[in-house]
Amino acid sequence: MQMTRRSAARLSSLAVLSFALAGCNHTESGPGGTFSPSGQSGTAVATLTTPKNATLTVTEPQFYAQLQNYVPNTPPQTFAPVGQAAGRLVLQQLMQNLIVEGLAQDQGVAPTDAEVNAQFNNIKLIQNARNIKPFEQALSEAGLSQQLFEDLQIKPQLSQLKLLTKGVTITDAEIQSYYNVNKDKQFTKPARVHIKRIVVATLPEAQAITKEIAGGKTFESEVSKTLDKATPDGDVNQWVPLDNPDPRMASLTQPIKAAAVGTVAAPITIPGANGQNSYWVVKVVERKDKETPALADVKELIRANLLQQKAAENPTAQQDLQKQLRDFQPQLKIVTQSPQYQIIATELMHPQPSAASTGGPTAPGIPGGPR
């Protein structure tokens, strides 16, 4: 089987969570059966059994969580209704993930609960360093629990990483060296602020709003005037660094540095790409000083980074893994709850020969592969 480029792109980064909510919380139905989101964690949409009798499942909560967050790159090339087309693509992706997890189990390198939890904490550490909103809240707003996120993202990624780096160890000396070299650039959080903003088209408008707030009105009473309708409350979810060396940031950061927490900075001119400036009225909500985490706080994150580097530097291991997966698939038993999706299982159990073996282009990467 050739894993799809879309699957590889979706699972390529352990550090970034980016979901576009489709609001897809309806019943997925069609000839041969119906799925309904019962919420029962034990209800299987698809079941995969490996040669060593490991059983893995795609549950209804997993299927609907992934379907809810599914955004196609292009319109489905099928005559099936859009909901059914999305369901097929999502289920295929989830079953491809199970194949990787199943191979890891049969080879004795499946990620442990401790490793999965450590990787969740790595992602949480990165996300919380960038974003105001706590990572758990972002997951909840995407319709995901920690368990679902681990099942859908972390377990297949770690399974692949452990297959690619089987027999590879990362020493404490390597971790210490990486930390020493990258401590300031990669791990240190700069002095930063959390802001809210009102965006207007002219400087006089910004000056008038600033004057109204200085006269006793609240920022919140004026925020409805913003042109940024994507954030009607004006809240900027990412931390704004105050010591960015880029001179283009100075027009934003200098007025903010001069404003106390809870107050509004002087109107800020933001140059536009088309030469059309916009003007911000900025309220400083919170300020944090520069922080450098101790090695112990980022040790597992460094270990994961080094493993990914070693996997990316070993193309032979990646090619070998693709071959192992193709050889593994015909040995699997895959069953879907709904007969309309059994064709996906059949195709996965009978993969096409690789492009490399027929002299064609190299097969696309497998899900979650290092880039």
Wavefront OBJ file of the C-alpha trace (Angstrom):
o trace
v 0.000 0.000 0.000
v 1.063 3.534 -0.725
v 0.122 5.836 2.116
v -1.476 9.091 0.970
v 0.314 12.451 0.927
v -2.666 13.923 2.740
v -2.199 11.493 5.637
v 1.499 12.299 5.773
v 0.790 16.018 5.890
v -1.840 15.709 8.588
v 0.365 13.735 10.935
v 3.737 15.249 10.073
v 4.128 17.549 13.039
v 4.117 16.571 16.690
v 4.301 20.211 17.717
v 1.397 21.842 15.943
v -2.300 21.422 16.539
v -4.338 22.985 13.749
v -7.988 21.949 13.464
v -10.610 23.579 11.293
v -13.973 22.645 12.784
v -16.474 21.430 10.239
v -19.327 21.039 12.692
v -19.946 17.570 11.270
v -21.902 15.851 14.028
v -24.517 14.044 11.997
v -25.185 10.410 11.231
v -23.041 8.871 8.518
v -25.266 6.525 6.542
v -25.459 4.798 3.228
v -26.152 1.471 1.560
v -25.405 -1.447 3.811
v -25.487 0.199 7.225
v -25.543 3.249 9.455
v -23.090 4.726 11.956
v -24.414 6.880 14.756
v -22.204 8.640 17.311
v -23.284 6.639 20.340
v -20.318 7.869 22.381
v -19.616 4.335 23.606
v -15.856 3.960 23.612
v -16.121 0.212 23.029
v -18.208 0.459 19.852
v -15.976 -0.451 16.926
v -16.306 1.114 13.474
v -13.437 -1.046 12.214
v -11.350 -3.826 13.750
v -7.850 -4.918 12.748
v -6.232 -8.184 13.845
v -2.488 -8.698 13.348
v -0.639 -11.967 12.632
v 0.267 -12.174 16.341
v -3.411 -11.722 17.284
v -3.157 -8.132 18.521
v -6.570 -6.497 18.064
v -6.866 -2.781 17.364
v -10.062 -0.813 16.758
v -11.343 2.434 15.356
v -14.074 3.424 17.801
v -17.086 5.582 17.043
v -15.803 8.489 19.212
v -12.486 8.400 17.311
v -14.226 8.252 13.934
v -16.571 11.156 14.665
v -13.887 13.296 16.286
v -11.733 12.916 13.169
v -14.715 13.454 10.868
v -15.694 16.609 12.758
v -12.235 18.072 12.170
v -11.870 16.859 8.599
v -11.106 19.532 5.995
v -10.457 18.204 2.467
v -7.611 19.613 0.412
v -9.713 19.308 -2.747
v -13.337 18.381 -3.476
v -13.754 14.597 -3.248
v -13.249 12.952 -6.638
v -16.280 10.733 -6.252
v -19.987 10.673 -7.004
v -20.780 9.695 -3.426
v -22.528 12.298 -1.233
v -20.026 14.623 0.424
v -20.665 13.192 3.905
v -20.056 9.657 2.704
v -16.929 10.682 0.764
v -15.493 12.340 3.879
v -16.370 9.300 5.954
v -14.536 6.978 3.576
v -11.400 9.129 3.548
v -11.366 9.555 7.319
v -11.903 5.851 7.979
v -9.177 4.932 5.496
v -6.772 7.271 7.258
v -7.633 5.836 10.674
v -7.163 2.283 9.443
v -3.808 3.209 7.917
v -2.806 4.480 11.338
v -3.878 1.181 12.894
v -1.672 -0.715 10.443
v 1.357 1.248 11.671
v 0.338 0.676 15.303
v -0.275 -3.021 14.643
v 3.176 -3.473 13.111
v 4.731 -1.745 16.123
v 2.848 -4.091 18.458
v 3.886 -7.207 16.568
v 7.515 -6.055 16.546
v 7.460 -5.307 20.269
v 8.041 -1.557 19.977
v 4.533 -0.198 20.617
v 4.665 3.033 22.651
v 4.004 2.612 26.359
v 1.436 4.663 28.257
v 4.325 6.560 29.854
v 5.799 7.418 26.437
v 2.410 8.551 25.125
v 1.872 10.723 28.197
v 5.378 12.193 27.880
v 4.718 13.107 24.254
v 1.384 14.718 25.186
v 3.251 16.822 27.748
v 5.838 17.752 25.085
v 3.114 19.057 22.788
v 1.404 20.817 25.675
v 4.700 22.491 26.628
v 5.195 23.807 23.084
v 1.608 24.951 22.628
v 1.386 26.695 25.988
v 4.642 28.546 25.268
v 3.052 30.013 22.137
v -0.613 30.391 22.957
v -2.572 32.152 25.673
v -5.330 29.570 25.625
v -4.403 26.412 27.601
v -3.814 23.410 25.359
v -6.554 21.363 27.045
v -9.025 24.145 26.274
v -7.990 24.210 22.616
v -8.509 20.448 22.447
v -11.922 20.719 24.087
v -13.017 23.401 21.622
v -11.966 21.047 18.795
v -14.182 18.337 20.302
v -11.236 16.301 21.603
v -10.343 14.868 24.976
v -6.743 14.112 25.903
v -7.482 10.411 25.294
v -8.858 11.047 21.803
v -5.916 13.266 20.898
v -3.501 10.588 22.064
v -5.358 7.894 20.107
v -5.711 9.912 16.897
v -2.373 11.720 16.792
v 0.223 10.629 19.299
v 0.003 6.825 19.213
v 0.343 6.463 15.410
v 3.147 9.030 15.325
v 5.084 7.395 18.141
v 4.506 3.933 16.681
v 6.061 5.021 13.414
v 8.919 6.836 15.135
v 9.740 3.767 17.236
v 9.651 1.532 14.150
v 12.010 3.896 12.320
v 14.403 4.150 15.263
v 14.257 0.559 16.489
v 17.510 -0.121 18.316
v 18.461 3.567 18.470
v 19.163 5.058 21.890
v 19.544 8.672 22.969
v 22.100 9.157 25.720
v 21.959 11.673 28.533
v 25.144 13.213 27.128
v 23.432 13.836 23.772
v 20.471 15.422 25.544
v 22.739 17.661 27.645
v 24.687 18.759 24.565
v 21.508 19.557 22.631
v 20.178 21.569 25.567
v 23.416 23.553 25.935
v 23.463 24.460 22.239
v 19.759 25.264 21.877
v 18.793 26.525 25.331
v 18.560 30.195 24.414
v 17.336 29.894 20.840
v 14.869 27.031 21.149
v 13.716 26.750 24.739
v 13.896 30.185 26.336
v 10.587 32.035 26.457
v 11.149 35.755 25.781
v 9.618 38.625 27.687
v 6.078 38.685 26.300
v 2.598 40.107 26.640
v -0.982 39.043 26.157
v -2.932 41.753 24.346
v -6.374 42.625 23.085
v -6.736 44.890 20.076
v -9.217 47.036 18.208
v -8.354 47.352 14.510
v -9.486 50.462 12.610
v -8.727 51.962 9.211
v -7.494 55.452 10.160
v -5.309 57.061 12.795
v -8.023 59.588 13.830
v -10.363 56.677 14.604
v -7.713 55.019 16.769
v -6.999 58.305 18.527
v -10.693 58.877 19.192
v -11.157 55.403 20.714
v -8.039 55.849 22.860
v -9.413 59.177 24.086
v -12.787 57.624 24.942
v -11.061 54.908 27.012
v -8.864 57.495 28.750
v -12.078 59.377 29.584
v -13.572 56.424 31.432
v -14.998 54.032 28.853
v -13.782 50.451 28.913
v -11.887 48.726 26.135
v -14.664 46.129 26.036
v -17.295 48.782 25.350
v -15.330 49.959 22.297
v -14.213 46.621 20.860
v -17.302 46.269 18.642
v -15.712 48.942 16.393
v -12.942 46.563 15.327
v -12.578 45.596 11.684
v -11.208 42.195 12.716
v -14.429 40.207 12.791
v -12.547 36.933 13.243
v -11.843 37.978 16.841
v -14.807 40.164 17.812
v -13.645 40.365 21.442
v -10.229 41.605 20.281
v -8.345 38.872 22.126
v -5.036 37.789 20.533
v -4.462 34.170 21.547
v -0.687 34.140 20.900
v 1.919 35.698 23.173
v 3.555 38.775 21.644
v 7.350 38.746 22.232
v 8.756 42.093 23.344
v 12.395 41.524 22.420
v 12.041 40.402 18.812
v 15.165 41.653 16.973
v 13.205 42.235 13.762
v 13.008 46.052 13.397
v 9.601 45.682 11.742
v 8.239 44.590 15.133
v 9.393 47.762 16.861
v 6.325 49.766 15.797
v 4.192 47.240 17.651
v 6.323 46.429 20.675
v 7.621 49.871 21.693
v 4.192 51.357 22.569
v 3.212 48.112 24.322
v 6.376 48.162 26.455
v 5.415 51.630 27.682
v 1.897 50.549 28.740
v 1.135 49.059 32.139
v -0.961 45.922 32.512
v -4.656 46.808 32.307
v -4.050 50.007 30.335
v -4.242 50.948 26.646
v -1.106 51.772 24.667
v -0.774 54.744 22.335
v -2.307 54.048 18.871
v -0.092 51.705 16.847
v 0.453 51.919 13.082
v 0.613 48.514 11.377
v 2.000 48.645 7.817
v -0.059 46.690 5.299
v 1.325 44.458 2.560
v -0.465 46.555 -0.058
v 0.715 49.871 1.373
v -2.584 50.355 3.226
v -1.907 50.852 6.937
v -4.218 49.754 9.718
v -4.242 51.141 13.240
v -4.486 49.234 16.503
v -5.755 50.259 19.898
v -4.065 47.749 22.206
v -4.905 46.783 25.770
v -2.172 44.992 27.738
v -3.857 42.094 29.553
v -0.868 40.257 31.018
v 2.918 40.491 30.965
v 5.509 37.748 31.560
v 9.261 38.000 32.024
v 11.865 35.980 30.132
v 12.014 32.340 31.282
v 14.574 29.608 30.644
v 13.358 26.110 31.561
v 15.641 23.706 33.376
v 16.962 20.680 31.494
v 14.638 18.397 33.464
v 11.622 20.311 32.147
v 12.504 19.717 28.493
v 14.460 16.462 28.649
v 11.734 14.316 27.066
v 11.064 16.943 24.404
v 14.765 16.901 23.477
v 14.759 13.100 23.367
v 11.813 13.148 20.932
v 13.518 15.823 18.801
v 16.725 13.806 18.577
v 14.859 10.625 17.645
v 13.018 12.472 14.886
v 16.313 13.857 13.608
v 17.857 10.401 13.492
v 14.811 8.999 11.708
v 14.909 11.801 9.124
v 18.617 11.220 8.539
v 18.092 7.523 7.735
v 16.249 7.197 4.387
v 17.058 3.478 4.289
v 15.056 2.915 7.470
v 12.111 4.793 5.955
v 12.227 2.697 2.776
v 12.519 -0.487 4.820
v 9.507 0.499 6.894
v 7.380 1.112 3.817
v 8.289 -2.375 2.572
v 7.524 -3.896 5.976
v 4.112 -2.260 5.942
v 3.312 -3.513 2.429
v 4.362 -7.040 3.421
v 2.387 -6.767 6.669
v -0.932 -5.757 5.128
v -1.862 -9.043 3.411
v -1.415 -10.806 6.774
v -4.040 -8.633 8.461
v -7.713 -9.241 9.053
v -9.679 -5.994 8.807
v -13.445 -5.865 9.324
v -15.711 -2.807 9.240
v -19.034 -2.457 11.023
v -20.717 -1.187 7.872
v -20.485 -3.224 4.632
v -20.290 -0.023 2.603
v -16.793 0.542 4.017
v -15.527 -3.017 3.687
v -14.076 -2.109 0.272
v -11.534 0.060 2.130
v -10.536 -2.899 4.272
v -10.241 -5.127 1.208
v -7.965 -2.636 -0.538
v -5.760 -2.329 2.539
v -5.438 -6.112 2.844
v -4.503 -6.355 -0.850
v -2.070 -3.473 -1.438
v -0.872 -2.587 -4.911
v 2.814 -3.219 -5.689
v 5.023 -0.298 -4.752
v 5.914 2.212 -7.464
v 9.599 1.542 -6.793
v 9.236 -2.154 -7.654
v 7.635 -1.303 -11.000
v 10.166 1.371 -11.929
v 7.773 4.232 -11.248
v 8.072 7.213 -8.887
v 8.972 6.608 -5.260
v 5.976 5.886 -3.048
v 4.703 8.771 -0.902
v 5.657 8.932 2.764
v 3.799 7.116 5.471
v 1.656 8.962 8.045
v 3.539 10.971 10.609
v 6.878 10.659 8.896
v 9.637 13.081 9.822
v 10.034 15.904 7.320
l 1 2 3 4 5 6 7 8 9 10 11 12 13 14 15 16 17 18 19 20 21 22 23 24 25 26 27 28 29 30 31 32 33 34 35 36 37 38 39 40 41 42 43 44 45 46 47 48 49 50 51 52 53 54 55 56 57 58 59 60 61 62 63 64 65 66 67 68 69 70 71 72 73 74 75 76 77 78 79 80 81 82 83 84 85 86 87 88 89 90 91 92 93 94 95 96 97 98 99 100 101 102 103 104 105 106 107 108 109 110 111 112 113 114 115 116 117 118 119 120 121 122 123 124 125 126 127 128 129 130 131 132 133 134 135 136 137 138 139 140 141 142 143 144 145 146 147 148 149 150 151 152 153 154 155 156 157 158 159 160 161 162 163 164 165 166 167 168 169 170 171 172 173 174 175 176 177 178 179 180 181 182 183 184 185 186 187 188 189 190 191 192 193 194 195 196 197 198 199 200 201 202 203 204 205 206 207 208 209 210 211 212 213 214 215 216 217 218 219 220 221 222 223 224 225 226 227 228 229 230 231 232 233 234 235 236 237 238 239 240 241 242 243 244 245 246 247 248 249 250 251 252 253 254 255 256 257 258 259 260 261 262 263 264 265 266 267 268 269 270 271 272 273 274 275 276 277 278 279 280 281 282 283 284 285 286 287 288 289 290 291 292 293 294 295 296 297 298 299 300 301 302 303 304 305 306 307 308 309 310 311 312 313 314 315 316 317 318 319 320 321 322 323 324 325 326 327 328 329 330 331 332 333 334 335 336 337 338 339 340 341 342 343 344 345 346 347 348 349 350 351 352 353 354 355 356 357 358 359 360 361 362 363 364 365 366 367 368 369 370 371
